[in-house]
Amino acid sequence: MKDLIIVGGGPAGVASGVYAARKHLHTAFIAEEIGGQSVVSEGIENWIGDAKVSGADLAKRMKMHLEAFEGTHLELHLGERVDHLERINGGFAATTKSGKRFEAKSVLVASGASRRKLDVPGADIFENKGVTYCASCDGPLFGGMDVAVIGGGNAGFETAAQLLAYAKSVTLIHRHKDFKADRITVEKVCADPKMRVITHAEPTEVLGENGFVTGLRYRDKDSGEEHELKVSGVFVEAGVIPNTDFVTGLLELDPVGRIKTDPKDQRTSVEGIWAAGDVTDELYHQNNIAAGDGVKALEDLYLWIKTR
């Protein structure tokens, strides 16, 4: 039985994997791929230590960092997806979709989340060519341009606030009449003269020419009429789907399926299991925060193992 199983290859998982290896914890690191959600970003400008790095390059660096510690204490099992996690005598067992089984005294779940995609014609064609799911990663690329934001929750308005620093104009489209975002956030963002809000409307098609976004078509839900918005970027904040299917019934989850954690140490509802990154109910979801939470969890986990 190993000391630790780490599930997930994003910033939280990689950071905890490096720390686990350095602390000589016998660890099985299981992930489908390395990099997390931002692997598709053309340019990340807020990863500390890099003025700008592509998602693909950041993923390569993360993988190289892990591989530098691979050996006696750290086993990398890439291309594997955990299908089931269960308690066993003395710890936990993780079974992958390919049938491999790993046993350990503790588990760190860092399986991340998947962005809820915009499901309209053209959205998939122009993904990363104007359609994006990460304002903090891609926002600066749209400096001086007209952009749209899809979503009326806090994430949508926070995205709009970020984009107002770069864009010529920001139009937020929300499918309901009322916003889910905090009132003070809505008022502050809407006070910007470059901001426009369209409510009770839904996107119907992403338009483009020469491989890049040129516009967004949307339908007014009151009149049924369709309109066209000239934009160069479409930022989608339709929520995320946490990758928690393998812990359902084992860990306490919030209403949207994220793992509930103690923010002081990243402990979950089950002793011996920690969680970090976008799979948790952490208020802010960014690469740097996920990495920090992974380190925090590992530090607490290490003390737990050594003092049992």
N, C-alpha and C positions, 0 to 999 in steps of 0.2 A: 504494500500500500504506500502510495506517494504522500508527500506532505500536502500537495496542492494541485488542484485542477483549475486552470484559467480557461474560460470560454469566451472567445471573441478576439478579433485582430485589429480593432481600431485603436485610437490613442490610449484609451483606458487600459485595454488589454495589453498592449505593447509596453506601456510604462510599468505596469505591475509585473510583467514578465521579466523585464530587465532587472527590476529591484529584487524579484524573487531569486533570480540566478545569482545576483551579487550577494545575497544573504544565504546562499547555499541551501535553499529549499528545493527538495526534489519535486520537480514540477512538470506536469503534462500540459502543454499549451495547445489548445485545440481551436482552430479557426478555418473558415472557408477560404479567406483571403486576408491580406494585410492592408490596412489603410483606412477603413471605415467609410462613412458616407461621402467625405470630401475627396475621395480618390478620383472622382470625375471632374473636379474643379480645374479650370484652366489656370487660375492663378490665386493662390492663398497669400494674403498680405498681412495676416495677423498671427501667424505661427511664430512664437518668440524665437529669435535667433536667425530668422530668414526674412529679408525685406519682401521677397516674393518667391514662392515656390509652387510648382504645379502639384495637383493632387497625386498624380502618378509618380512624380519624383519624391514626394514626401513618403509615399508608400514604400518606395524602394529603400529609402534611408531607414525607415522603421524596420523593414525586413532585415537589412544589413546589421542593424544594431542588435536585433534578436539573435541572428545567426552568429554574431561575435561571441555570444554567451552559450550557444548550443553545445551540449556535451554531457558531462557527468550529471549535472543538476537540472538542466533544462532540456526537455524533449519537445521538439516542434512537430506537430501533426497538422499540417496545412492541407487544405482541400477537404477537410472533414467538417461536418455539421452535427452538433449534438442534438439528438432526437428525444432523449429522456434523461432526467436527473432524478435520482432517488436516494433515500437514506438506506444505509446498510450498517451492519454491526461495526462500530468503530469509525464511521465516516460516511462517505457518499460514493455513489457510482454513476458515471456518465456513459451513456451508450450513444454511439453515433449512428447516422443513417446507414453507414456501410457495415454496421454490426460490430465495430470495435468497442471494447469496454475498458474504462479506466476507473481505478479506485483511488481515493485519497482521503486524508483526514479533514480537509477543508476545500472550499470552492470559492472562486471569485468569478462572478457572472459579469461579463462586459460585452455581451452579445449585441449591443447597440439597437438601432431602430432603422426602419426603412421609411423613407419619405413617401407620403401618400401622393401618388402621381396625379397630374392633371390629365383626366381622361376625356380628351376631345381631339378631333382630327388635327394633325399637325404638331401636337405637343411632343410626341415621341420623335418625330422627324427633326425637330429643331431643338431637342434637348442638348444643352451645352453649346448651342449656336444662337442663343438668345433666350431660350427657356432654361431657367436655373432654379435650384432649390436651396441656395445658400447665399444670402445677401452679404454676410460677413466675409465670405470667400470671394465672391464675384462682383460685388457692388462697385468697387472702384473702376472696373472695366467699362462701366456705363456712364462715365463722367460726361456731362453736357448733353445727355440723351434723354428722350422721353421714355419712361418705363411704366409698367403696370404691375400691381401687386394683387394676387388672388388670395383672399382670406381676410376675415374681419375679427379674428381673435387677437390676443396680445401679441402673438408671433407675427401676425400680419402687420400690425401697427408699428411694432418694433423694427420690422424690416423696412417699412416705409420711412421711419425716422432715420435709419441708417442711409437709405438711398437719397434722402433729401440733401445730404451733405455733398453728393456727387452729381445727381441727375439734374437735367433741365426742368423736368416735371415728373411727378409721381401720381398715378391714378390708381386708387384702391377699389377693387370690385368685390362686393360682398353679396352673397346669395340671399341673405335675410334682411329684414328691415331694421332690426336692432343688432347692435354689436355685442360680441362676447368679451371684447377687450375692456379693461378698466376704463372708467369714464374719464379720469384725469389724463390717461394716456391718449385717449381719443381726442380730447380737447386740445391737448398740447400739440399733437401732430397735425390736426386739422387747421390749426392757427397759422401754419406756414403757407404763404401765398402760392408756393409751388405745388401745393397738395390739392388733390381733387378726389372726392369720394362718390362712388356710384353704388347705391344700395338696391336690394331686391332685384339683382341681375345675376346672370350666370354666363361664363364664357362658353362659346360654342365652337370656336375654331381658332387656331393659331395660324397666322398668315406669314408668308416669307417669300423672298426672292434671292437667287444666287446663293442659296444655302444658309441664309440668316433671316431672323425674324424681322418683319416689317410692320406687323400689325396684329391686332387681336379683335376678333368678332365676338360680340356678346348679345344676349337676349334680355330685354326688359321683361321681367316676370309679371308686371302689371298690365302692360299693353300687348305683350307678345311680339313686339317689334324687335328687329335685329339692328345693331349698330356696329360700326367699325371704328376702332381706336388705332391711330397711328403711333406705334411704339417700336422701339428697338430691342426692348427686353421685357420678359414676363417672369416675375419672381413669384413662385408658388409657395404659399404657406397654408396648405390644406391639412396640416397635421402630419403626424408620423405614426407608424405602426410598430410598437416595440416588439423586439424578437424574444418573446417570453413564453412561447408555446410549450417549451420543454420544462418549464417550472410551474405551469398552471396546476394548482392544487397542492403545491409544495410550499410556495412562498406567498406572502401577502402582497397583493397587487392593488394599485389604485383603480379608479373607475375606467381609465383608458388602457389598463393592462400593463402599466409600468411597475417595476419593483419598488416597494416602499423601503426606504433606507433611513438610518439615523445619520444626519449630515455631519455629525462630529467624527464618525469613524467608518461610515458606509456599511454598517452591519444591517442585515435583513431581519425578518421575523423569525428566522431559523438560526440557532447558534451553529457556527461553523461555516456559514455562507455569507459572503460579502457581495456587494454589487456596486458597479461604478459606470459612469458614462451615460449615454443616451437611453440605456435600457432602464434607468432609474427615474424616480420622480424628482430629480434635481431640477431646480427652477430654471437655470440657464444651461443651454446645451451648446457647447463650443469645444473645439479640439483641445485648447489649453486647459479648460475646466475639466474635461474628461480625463486628460492625462494626470492632472493634479488629484482628482478623486481616486484614480487607480493607485497612485502612490500612497495616498492617505489610507486606503483600504489595506494595501499590502503591509504598511507599517503596523497597523493594528492587528492584522492577521498573523504576522510574524511573532508578535508578543504573545498572542493567544496560543499559538502552537508551542512556543518555548516555555510557557508557564503552566501548561496543563499538568 
